[in-house]
Amino acid sequence: MVGVGSFGASFMQGELSRFARELRILRDGEAILAPLEPNLELSVAGDGKGDVKVKGTARNNFHTGTQPSFRLDLNQAYLPAIAKALADADS
């Protein structure tokens, strides 16, 4: 099933940069985005062979409302560009 949606999220300074650093060195471990305000939480796990699994939860409200969870598979080759975009957004 394919779904489309949007929501807003706020991040404290440094949260996206820290996640970007974890993504840059990810091989067969896990990088986690768990911000102070948990509008978006992500877990990115590498298998050491180039495959990456992303699991996430988006929240439009911390206590009530919708809370969609999602999973997707990526190739590790995409991580440097994703890490750069995250670090650039955390200026």
ROTORGU-105036 format. One line per 3 residues: number of its first residue (from 1); their letters; for each residue x, z, y of C-alpha. Coordinates in nm, 4 decimals. Example, Ala and Ser with C-alpha at 12.3 -4.5 7.8 and 13.67 -1.06 7.14 Angstrom:
! residues 2
1) as) 1.2300 0.7800 -0.4500 | 1.3670 0.7140 -0.1060
END
This chain:
! residues 91
1) mvg) 0.0000 0.0000 0.0000 | 0.1302 -0.0923 0.3437 | 0.0445 0.1116 0.6499
4) vgs) 0.1244 0.0801 1.0152 | 0.1203 0.3523 1.2772 | 0.3045 0.5094 1.5644
7) fga) 0.3718 0.8562 1.7015 | 0.5988 1.0281 1.9507 | 0.8888 1.2557 1.8678
10) sfm) 1.1303 1.4678 2.0671 | 1.4843 1.5531 1.9652 | 1.7247 1.8079 2.1061
13) qge) 2.0529 1.6739 2.2380 | 2.2956 1.6302 1.9484 | 2.0401 1.6109 1.6656
16) lsr) 2.0489 1.2316 1.6361 | 2.4278 1.2185 1.6786 | 2.4768 1.4710 1.3976
19) far) 2.2508 1.2672 1.1709 | 2.4410 0.9496 1.2692 | 2.7719 1.1142 1.1686
22) elr) 2.6261 1.2080 0.8301 | 2.5023 0.8517 0.7769 | 2.8453 0.7055 0.8614
25) ilr) 3.0142 0.8957 0.5770 | 2.7271 0.8795 0.3271 | 2.8304 0.7481 -0.0136
28) dge) 2.6830 0.9514 -0.2979 | 2.5559 1.2462 -0.0999 | 2.2679 1.3169 0.1326
31) ail) 2.2157 1.2994 0.5083 | 1.9289 1.5032 0.6494 | 1.7502 1.4865 0.9817
34) apl) 1.5676 1.8167 1.0281 | 1.5169 1.8591 1.4023 | 1.4116 2.1816 1.5709
37) epn) 1.0774 2.0187 1.6538 | 0.9896 1.8662 1.3159 | 0.7934 1.5599 1.4271
40) lel) 1.0112 1.3467 1.2020 | 1.2122 1.4683 0.9040 | 1.4304 1.2326 0.7008
43) sva) 1.6401 1.2615 0.3889 | 1.8761 0.9736 0.3119 | 2.0474 0.9816 -0.0285
46) gdg) 2.3196 0.7451 -0.1454 | 2.3964 0.6777 -0.5105 | 2.7621 0.5796 -0.4575
49) kgd) 2.6872 0.2218 -0.5701 | 2.5429 0.0879 -0.2435 | 2.1789 0.1840 -0.2891
52) vkv) 2.0178 0.4306 -0.0486 | 1.6826 0.6049 -0.0790 | 1.5048 0.7290 0.2319
55) kgt) 1.2293 0.9913 0.2222 | 1.0502 1.1018 0.5350 | 0.7583 1.2869 0.6838
58) arn) 0.6072 1.2206 1.0253 | 0.3924 1.4784 1.2013 | 0.1846 1.4226 1.5110
61) nfh) 0.1056 1.7930 1.5275 | 0.3069 2.0789 1.3769 | 0.0110 2.2724 1.2401
64) tgt) -0.2772 2.0279 1.1923 | -0.3448 1.6580 1.1841 | -0.2069 1.3752 0.9812
67) qps) 0.1254 1.4096 0.8057 | 0.2192 1.0806 0.6378 | 0.5126 1.0785 0.4005
70) frl) 0.7055 0.7665 0.3138 | 0.9860 0.6363 0.0955 | 1.1952 0.3250 0.1160
73) dln) 1.5040 0.1760 -0.0409 | 1.7925 0.0327 0.1599 | 2.1307 -0.1165 0.0993
76) qay) 2.4160 0.0970 0.2303 | 2.5354 -0.2009 0.4377 | 2.2586 -0.1241 0.6922
79) lpa) 2.3762 0.2323 0.7606 | 2.6493 0.1583 1.0189 | 2.4054 -0.0234 1.2495
82) iak) 2.1438 0.2496 1.2034 | 2.4039 0.5203 1.2763 | 2.5191 0.3384 1.5899
85) ala) 2.1628 0.3042 1.7199 | 2.0982 0.6744 1.6612 | 2.4211 0.7796 1.8336
88) dad) 2.3484 0.5473 2.1287 | 1.9988 0.6967 2.1650 | 2.1457 1.0499 2.1805
91) s) 2.3341 1.0196 2.5073
END
